[in-house]
Every structure is written in structure tokens, then in C-alpha cells.
Amino acid sequence: MSTQHTPGPWAIATYGQHEDGDPKFYGILRGDITIANLGMSERKQDRARHEANARLIAAAPDLLQSLQAIVARSEEHTSELQ
């Protein structure tokens, strides 16, 4: 399988601050380069969702690596059974 994405690791950055201290929006970084920005929300109830999305996106390279290992292991076992 060939991938066409920025290699990991990716990290989360926060930008700006609401009056209550919550970040205004999130970015995804590889080193010091921003590779994605997530939308900003003034609504308090949306902020946890934005943070959760940022964490999920930042974990994508690790998740991909884990899934590729599972597929490879599965293929090994399948060939052993044949």
C-alpha cells in the first residue's frame, strides 16, 4: 500500500484564547510546519469536539501504522493456513 500524506509524527498546536482560556482553534503540526487547521468556534459546546477532532487527526499516522501491522500479520496467518 502506498501512502500520499505527510509522514508523522504529528502534534497538536493551539492558537488564540477565548476569555475562559480555551483555545480558539487547533492546528496539526509536523515539526514546526502546520499541515492542517481546524475550524474555530465561539460556542463553548463545540470546543470539546474540535479538540477531539484535533487529537484524532494528530494520531492518524500512528493509527495507519498500527492498521498496516494488523493487515500484515493477518496476511501472514492467512498464508499459513493455506
Protein Blocks (a to p, Z undefined) as FASTA:
>chain_A
ZZdddddddddddedjdfkopafbdcddehjacfbdcdddfbfklmmmmmmmmmmmmmmm
mmmmmmmmmmmmmmmmmmmmZZ
